[in-house]
Amino acid sequence: MTNPEDLKTRLKIARSKIKNQMLSERDKKGSFMGSAFKLGTELVAAVGVGTIIGFILDSWFGTKPWLIIIFFFLGAAAGMLNVIKAANKMQKDD
């Protein structure tokens, strides 16, 4: 038979490994959520900035709604490129 003290030591080691594994999984979930919010924010911000620039230029030149539409699509394209670049960077980091 094995020594009871040896068994207690082995149980402590196993419990600490399980605890560390659970903590690391919880951290990963948080980092995934942060990455999702970052990507969503980048896309929305680019579209919003493009639309605002188009609105301001339309006000100056009196060409409503053409520049709003053009800059909306430019902002959407820029946002998608930013999301793709950020996703590729995150993929390389992992």
N, C-alpha and C positions, 0 to 999 in steps of 0.2 A: 504494500500500500504506500501511497505517497504521503508526504509530510503535510499536515494541515496548514502550516505556515506557508509552504510552497504553493498550495492551492489558493490561499488568500492573496498572495502576491500575483499569481497569474490572473485572478479575477480582477484585481485592481488595474493591471495592465490592459486587460480586455475592455474594461469599462472606460478607461481613459481614451483608448483608441476609438471606441464607438462615439464618445462625446466629441472628440476632435473631428470625426467624420461628419457628425450632425451639424456642428458649427460651420464647417467649410461649405456644406450644402446650403445652409441658410444664407451665407455670404454670397454664394453664386446666384441664388434667386434674386437677391437685392441688386446685384450688379446687372443682371439681365433686365430687370425692370428699369433701372437707370438708363441702360443703353436704349431701350425701347422709347422712353420719354425723350431722350436726346435726339434720336432719329426723327421722331414725330415733330418735335419742336423745330428742327432744322428745316423740314419740309414746309411746315406752316409759315415759319418766319420768312422764308424766301418768297413764297407766294404772296404773303402780305406786303412785303417790301416792294416787290414788283408792281403790285396793284396800286399801292400808294404813289409810287413814282409815276406810273401811268396817269393817275388821277391828277396829280400836280401838273404834269406836262400838258394834259388836256385842258386844264384850266387856263394855263398860260397861252396856249396856241389856239384854243377854241375848236378843237377837233374831236369833241366827245362823240362817241365812245371808243374811237379807234385806238388811241394810245393806251387806254386802260386794257383793252383786249390784248394788244400786242405785248405789253409789259406783264400782264397776267400770265401769258404762256411762257414768256422768257423767265419769269420768276419760278414757274412750275418746273421748267427744264433745269434751271439752276438748282432748285431744291432737290430734284431727283438725282442730279449729279453729286450733290453734297452727300445725300444719303448713301449712294453707291460707294463713294470714296470712304465714308466713315465705316460702312459695313465691311468693306475690304480690309481696312486698317484693323478693325476689331477681330476679324478672322485671322489675320496674320499674327496678332498679339496672342491669341489662344493657341 
